[in-house]
Amino acid sequence: MSDKALEQKVRDALQNVSLPGGAPLASYAGLSDIIVTTNAVAFAITIAPGLEASFAAVKEAAEEEIAKVAGDKKVMISITSDRQQAQKAQNTAQPRQPGPPPKEPVKGVENIIAIASGKGGVGKSTTSVNFALALQAQGQKVAILDADIYGPSMPKLLGIEGKPAMRDDGIFTPNEAYGMKVMSIGSMLEGDQAVVWRGPMATSALRQLVRETDWGEIDTLVIDLPPGTGDVHISLVQTVPLTGAIVVSTPQDFALIDAKKAIDMFKRTNVPILGIVENMSYFLCPSCGERSDIFGTGGAEEAAKQVGVKFLGGIPLHMDIRERSDAGTPIVATAPESDEAKAYLNVAEAIN
């Protein structure tokens, strides 16, 4: 069945789901676009603040109806409040208390470290993968979550093929690579398929990837965040107890401006900042060994001093890191004795 055909079947199924008051969910103005991927059917229902209790039964009924037509695809429905539609809540057992929901631990996970950057193109995902492998080299049990919903890169960086399995209870069994459990929405997409979700859909998908994955018993979950300081970041820091965050930047001023904004976000949300990593810190000529500071030098270390956080070290701009990343054979796993791999191992040591 094509995605378009399944989308229509889902919409038809929503005709059988009644809103408070009796109207069908399919015609509700707060229903988002219905997104069909290789592994999931997803949409959001926008409601006025205070009506969450009233719509809980709607969500449950929608999940049951869609399950009848979705086959083996996971059903992902989020309820999100829109203050522009605010109205007096009715028929709720208790009024919703102001502020974000309480943070809940992730089952089986002892520590959660987020890897962030203020902007894209600084090598954050490559750093995340090799940092996670460096923690594993220390003897930790490590897993990695690709939270870059719009630009997932873990399947490429770790050479992962195939989508994650799903248990009968709807819990994902993550892929595995180099001894680590790995979860990425990229593994659920077809080829060059884009994720065209609004903020509520992306944050709902992230929550489900975090909460509905069987991580087993692990010491550290490394979360590779998308660039910037948007909805996904705020949702994560408000709902998941982070052990700390690492910010990745390159040495030049433009990158450092945005890195400081990421640091400010974590400070405002009371997330401990473990430090800054300077990626592409310098270039060593493979022929002559001469060092060139292509993007300047020492910028991230100076920025760390200015904002009062730890400088964790620099990672060189090196052809072997790039080639192994493109091949899905990260350097810490496949050339652990190289100087480039040792740079990542030093970063992992520096957070202790």
Buried (B, 14 or more C-beta within 10 A) or exposed (E): EEBEEBBBBBBEBBEBBEBEEEEEBBEBEBBBEBBBBEBBBBBBBBBBBBBBBBBEEBBEBBBEBBBEBBEEBBBBBBBBBEEEEEEEBEEEEEEBEEEEEEEEEBEBBBBBBBBBBBBBEBBBBBBBBBBBBBBBBEEBBBBBBBBBBBEBBBBBBBEBEEBBEBEEEEBBBBBEBBEBBBBBBBBBBEEEEEBEBEBBBBBBBBBBBBEBBBBEEBBBBBBBBBBBBBBBBBBBBBBBBBBBBBBBBBBBEEBBEBBBBBBBBBBEBEBEBBBBBBBBBBBBEEEEEEEEEEBBBBBBBEBBEEBEBBBBBBBBBBEBBEEBBEEBBBBBBBBBEBEBBBBBBBBBBBBE
